[in-house]
Amino acid sequence: MDDQEVMITFEDAMPADAVRFAQDLEQQLREVAPSAKISLGKLRPDSQDFGATLILLFGTPVAIALAKAVAAFLMRNSGASITITKGGTVVAKNLDSTDAARIAEAFAGKAR
């Protein structure tokens, strides 16, 4: 199985909101994909945030479940916007609740 690593950031959010978003999304992702390795991290090592970035390591079979959970999270948190990065490359930016297809593409590795 080929594992994929994805980083999710909340760039436009205030630091406290970004931490809250990351913790909320982490919990939801753990419920839908218990086999995925999910950790909270800092976007910058010199920042004082408590983990406003999510780092996910998962196999292809759980990609769609993770993408659906991210889309559901964005629907619940109107105004939240995420950026998905794979291998240091931004694959999707400024995603919100209307971008379910783009979220799925980013997780499946078919981002434009």
N, C-alpha and C positions, 0 to 999 in steps of 0.2 A: 504494500500500500504506500502510495506517495503522500507524505504529509506536506501540508501547506502551512505557511506562517502568514498571518494577517495582523496588522496593527490598526486599531480603530482609535481615532482621536476626535476630540470635541473642540475644534480650534476657535470657534466664535463664542464659546461659552466663558462666562466668568470662572476663575479657578475653582471656587467652591461648588459651582454648578457642575463643572466638568467632572470633579471627583464624585459628586452624587450620581451623575449620569453613568459614569464608568462602573460604580458599585452596583447600581440598579441593573444595568445591562449585563454585567458579569453574572449576577444571580440568575437572571432569565436564561442566559446562554448555558449555564451549568445544568439547569433543569431540562432543556431540550437536547443537550448533547453532552451527557456525562463523560463520554470517552475523550472529548476534546480537552487539551491542556490550556487552561485560561489563567492568565496572571495579570495583575495590575502593575503598571510601570509608570515611570516619569518620562515625559517627552524630552525634558532637558535634565541632566544630572544635577545642575546647579539650582534648580527650582525647589520651592518648598511645598509643592503639591504632594498629596498623599496617594498618588496613583490616579492620574486623570487620563491614562492611556490604557487600553486593553490590548494584550498580546495573546493571540489565539494560535494554537498549533493543532491541526485537525486533519483527518483523512477525508478523501473525496466523498465517501458515503454520507457524511454529516454536513456537508457544505450547504445543502438546500435548507436543512433544519435551522442552521445558524443564520442563514440569510433571512428566513421567515421571522425568526426571533428578533433580528435587528429591525426589520420593517415594522413589526408589532411594537417594539420599543419606541420607534420614532413616531408612530401614531399616537401612543400614550403621552409622549413628551413633545407636544407641538412647540415649535420654535427651536428644537434641538437640531443640529446639523452635524453630520459626521464626515470624516475623511478616512478612506480605507487605503492602506499602504501594504504592498507586497514586495518583499525583497528590496526595500528601500525606494521603490517606485510608487508614486501615487497612482492608483488605478481608478479611484472614484473620489470626487471632492464635492463638498456642499450637498451631500445627500440628505433628503428629508423624507417625510412619510409618503410622498408621491413617487418616490424612486424605487419601488420594489423590484422592478426588472433590472435596473442598474446594480442594485445591491446583490441580486442573485448572480448576475454576470461577474461581479467583482469576486464573489466567493468561489465561483466555478472556474475562475481563471480566464474568463473570456471578456474582460473589460475592454472598453474602447478608449 
